[in-house]
């Protein structure tokens, strides 16, 4: 388990604890975040947990910005319990006061298993967990709040909350063959920086572009071009944290025609130029 930058005063953090998708502001010390893997048997259904705890002074807000991964999310907090579809742009959430949340990043296959509908219907949307017919969202939210209520930073409380979430999802296993295929496709895109073209992705999995489009829209809600672009932007955000980051070199390594194209793409996605984002870490 790790605690990411943004952790409370007095905590030490390392670069390895940063998720590349999270556009952190290293000067914001109002929150901490713990991360934990899911149980091995749940690996086809979910990726990992993140558990933020925050204490934002009165009159202030802390905006969190994320280039979300191509997966749906389950989030139970002290005030809400939601199922989130994939956000194609920049995901923003505002922290205020004191609070906590237990979040689970699902696998690409899982959204359809929970909604029993094409996940494109959930793109850029969220619903209350209680609206899903596949789990008892109200009972899950109540159990997690009971576990976390006394001390949300307690490792034992967080472990109990994670166990409750996993138990609520276990009946969805085993994941179907189509789901396993889309898990593999997304993993390949996320771990293959040399993959820049949709037709190359189709060739790797011996599927037509039309079939790939249909599969991804059903299971994650967005298409293969978005998937490749999002991975490039996340990789860029990660590399820009380095003190010696070279913008032209990053652009070339990520397959952009030139630095201007890279700058435009990054600014459209995040609202910041690469230089402005890199400046946060100088």
Secondary structure, 3 states (H helix, E strand, C coil): CEECCCCCCCCCCCHHHCCCCECCCCCCCCEEEEEEECCHHHCCCEEEEEEEEEECCCCCCEEEEECCCCCCEEEEECCCEEEECCCCCCEEEEECCEEEEEEEEECCCHHHHHHCCCHHHHCCCEEEHHHCCCCCHHHHHHHHHHHHCCCCCCHHHHHHHHHHHHHHHHHHCCCCHHHHHHHHHHHHHHCCCCCCCHHHHHHHHCCCHHHHHHHHHHHCCCCHHHHHHHHHHHHHHHHCCCCCCCHHHHHHHCCCCCHHHHHHHHHHHHCCCHHHHHHCCC
